[in-house]
Amino acid sequence: MTKNKNTIGGSAGESQPGKVSMIMELFESANLEPGKEPVFENKDYVYSSSHKMLLEGIDFDLVYTPLKHLGYKATLAVLGPLYATSFIPCAISVKVALSSRFGYSHIKELWSGVTAAVKEHDLQNIRLDLVPSITGLTLSLSSQGKQKREIFVQKPVCKPADLLCLSGGLGAAYMGLQILEREKLVFEKERSQPKLDNYKFVLQSYLNPFIDSSLFRVMKECGVIPSAGEFVVNGLADSVKSICFANSVGAKIFMNRIPIASELSAVSEEIKIDPFTAALNGGDDFRFLFAIPLDKLDTIKRELPQLDIIGHLCDPEAGALLITPDGKDLELKAQAWDK
């Protein structure tokens, strides 16, 4: 992510709603209901799909993003939402739009990243299309996932008291992006080589994220089926509010339970960005936020140490709240959301 993808349209001085409200108002003005991701089924499996479009200059900057890393990360970006909703990815379609400045060697490098992710996640059905563009590089990806029908029908209803569980530390990817943007400006101004040796953790978090698919195998083996799930790519606050909105519930998350990697402290002090701000409203963490029934608490503690319990769902009247270490309730705010 190189720019604020939640700022859509608008001209100087024009007041407009956030992205989520804007989309809802557009549907309401046409007297239509926004649909959910389509689900198809047969007697053995239930199928769902995920879609992602990545635009040069908005979602990635080729000044500091190697094409192989871009292909790998773009593939994970479209697989993540399937994993989050308890589907196992099985197929992917990739369409690449390229301007004349890209040659066959560039396409091969990009494709090597895609295929590395495809093999890592054992996808068997892969399609590729190449089309011309006059505006640089654009990637459009679509992935399909499946789940056994007998497991899918066991999915519990999302309700107050469900635990909110996070699959890993947050904020590092956003910090990595800030370092890359800073060094890009220095290079453009002074033509000096970037100094990146002290930032390997945050740079890897942004440029080369990782999805550990073994988490979902363990969850299946120990009978933990989330009632809701979100792929955390626009900050924790956005993911919490998305679960609340989709399931008509409220939420309470506790600041002192949000996992922040220790490697962030030095970078945070250097670039003057609070790590909790990066965790709540940064991007590209590639973590998973699950709502899991309270009766699975002991199982989570015993079998799933990868998950941090950061809060719980509550009645919708409470809204989405951030609880500070001293017990104060703060409204959870997120980009793209008016409230």
GIJOPE-V49700 format. One record per residue. N is the residue number from 0. RES is the residue in one small letter. OMEGA is omega as a letter, one per 40 degrees, with the letter a starting at -180 (NA if undefined). D_CENTER is the distance of its C-alpha to the mean C-alpha in whole Angstrom. Layout:
N/RES/OMEGA/D_CENTER
N/RES/OMEGA/D_CENTER
//
This chain:
0/m/a/11
1/t/i/15
2/k/i/15
3/n/a/14
4/k/a/13
5/n/i/14
6/t/a/17
7/i/i/19
8/g/i/23
9/g/i/25
10/s/a/28
11/a/i/30
12/g/a/31
13/e/i/30
14/s/a/28
15/q/a/25
16/p/i/23
17/g/a/19
18/k/a/17
19/v/i/16
20/s/i/20
21/m/i/21
22/i/i/19
23/m/a/21
24/e/i/24
25/l/i/24
26/f/a/24
27/e/a/27
28/s/i/29
29/a/a/29
30/n/a/30
31/l/i/27
32/e/i/24
33/p/a/21
34/g/i/20
35/k/i/18
36/e/a/16
37/p/i/20
38/v/i/21
39/f/a/24
40/e/i/26
41/n/a/29
42/k/a/31
43/d/a/29
44/y/i/25
45/v/a/23
46/y/i/21
47/s/a/17
48/s/a/15
49/s/a/12
50/h/i/12
51/k/i/11
52/m/a/13
53/l/a/13
54/l/i/16
55/e/a/18
56/g/i/19
57/i/a/16
58/d/i/13
59/f/i/15
60/d/a/18
61/l/i/20
62/v/a/23
63/y/i/21
64/t/i/18
65/p/a/20
66/l/i/20
67/k/i/20
68/h/a/16
69/l/i/15
70/g/i/16
71/y/a/14
72/k/i/11
73/a/i/11
74/t/i/12
75/l/a/9
76/a/i/7
77/v/i/9
78/l/a/10
79/g/i/7
80/p/i/8
81/l/i/11
82/y/a/11
83/a/a/10
84/t/i/13
85/s/i/15
86/f/i/16
87/i/a/17
88/p/a/16
89/c/a/19
90/a/i/19
91/i/i/18
92/s/a/19
93/v/i/19
94/k/a/20
95/v/i/21
96/a/a/23
97/l/i/25
98/s/a/28
99/s/a/31
100/r/i/30
101/f/i/28
102/g/a/30
103/y/i/30
104/s/i/29
105/h/i/26
106/i/i/25
107/k/a/26
108/e/i/24
109/l/a/21
110/w/i/22
111/s/i/22
112/g/i/19
113/v/a/18
114/t/i/20
115/a/i/20
116/a/i/16
117/v/i/18
118/k/a/21
119/e/a/19
120/h/i/17
121/d/i/21
122/l/a/20
123/q/a/23
124/n/a/23
125/i/i/22
126/r/i/23
127/l/i/23
128/d/i/25
129/l/a/26
130/v/a/27
131/p/i/28
132/s/i/27
133/i/a/28
134/t/i/25
135/g/a/24
136/l/i/21
137/t/i/19
138/l/i/17
139/s/a/16
140/l/i/15
141/s/a/15
142/s/i/15
143/q/i/17
144/g/a/17
145/k/i/20
146/q/i/21
147/k/a/24
148/r/a/26
149/e/i/28
150/i/a/24
151/f/a/22
152/v/i/25
153/q/a/25
154/k/a/22
155/p/i/23
156/v/i/23
157/c/a/20
158/k/i/23
159/p/a/24
160/a/i/24
161/d/a/21
162/l/i/19
163/l/a/16
164/c/a/15
165/l/a/12
166/s/i/12
167/g/a/12
168/g/a/13
169/l/i/11
170/g/a/12
171/a/a/13
172/a/i/11
173/y/i/12
174/m/i/16
175/g/i/16
176/l/a/15
177/q/i/18
178/i/a/20
179/l/i/20
180/e/i/20
181/r/a/23
182/e/i/25
183/k/i/25
184/l/i/27
185/v/i/29
186/f/a/30
187/e/a/30
188/k/a/33
189/e/a/34
190/r/i/34
191/s/a/33
192/q/a/31
193/p/i/28
194/k/a/28
195/l/a/25
196/d/a/27
197/n/a/26
198/y/a/22
199/k/a/21
200/f/a/18
201/v/i/16
202/l/i/17
203/q/i/16
204/s/i/13
205/y/a/12
206/l/a/14
207/n/a/14
208/p/a/11
209/f/i/12
210/i/i/11
211/d/a/14
212/s/i/15
213/s/i/18
214/l/a/16
215/f/i/16
216/r/i/20
217/v/i/21
218/m/i/20
219/k/a/22
220/e/a/25
221/c/i/25
222/g/i/24
223/v/i/21
224/i/a/20
225/p/i/17
226/s/i/18
227/a/i/15
228/g/i/11
229/e/i/7
230/f/a/4
231/v/i/3
232/v/i/2
233/n/a/6
234/g/a/8
235/l/a/9
236/a/i/12
237/d/a/10
238/s/i/8
239/v/a/12
240/k/i/13
241/s/i/12
242/i/i/13
243/c/a/16
244/f/a/17
245/a/a/16
246/n/i/19
247/s/i/21
248/v/i/21
249/g/a/21
250/a/i/19
251/k/i/20
252/i/a/18
253/f/a/20
254/m/a/20
255/n/i/22
256/r/i/20
257/i/a/16
258/p/i/16
259/i/a/17
260/a/a/18
261/s/a/21
262/e/a/21
263/l/a/19
264/s/a/23
265/a/i/25
266/v/i/22
267/s/i/21
268/e/a/25
269/e/a/26
270/i/i/23
271/k/i/24
272/i/a/20
273/d/a/20
274/p/i/18
275/f/i/17
276/t/i/16
277/a/a/14
278/a/a/12
279/l/a/12
280/n/i/12
281/g/a/10
282/g/i/7
283/d/i/6
284/d/a/6
285/f/i/5
286/r/a/7
287/f/i/8
288/l/a/10
289/f/i/13
290/a/a/16
291/i/a/19
292/p/a/22
293/l/a/24
294/d/i/27
295/k/a/25
296/l/a/25
297/d/i/27
298/t/i/26
299/i/a/22
300/k/a/24
301/r/a/27
302/e/a/24
303/l/i/21
304/p/i/21
305/q/a/17
306/l/i/16
307/d/i/17
308/i/a/18
309/i/a/17
310/g/a/19
311/h/i/20
312/l/a/20
313/c/i/23
314/d/a/25
315/p/a/24
316/e/a/27
317/a/a/25
318/g/i/22
319/a/a/19
320/l/i/21
321/l/a/20
322/i/a/23
323/t/i/24
324/p/i/26
325/d/i/30
326/g/i/29
327/k/i/28
328/d/i/26
329/l/i/24
330/e/i/22
331/l/a/18
332/k/a/17
333/a/i/14
334/q/i/14
335/a/i/15
336/w/i/16
337/d/a/20
338/k/NA/20
//
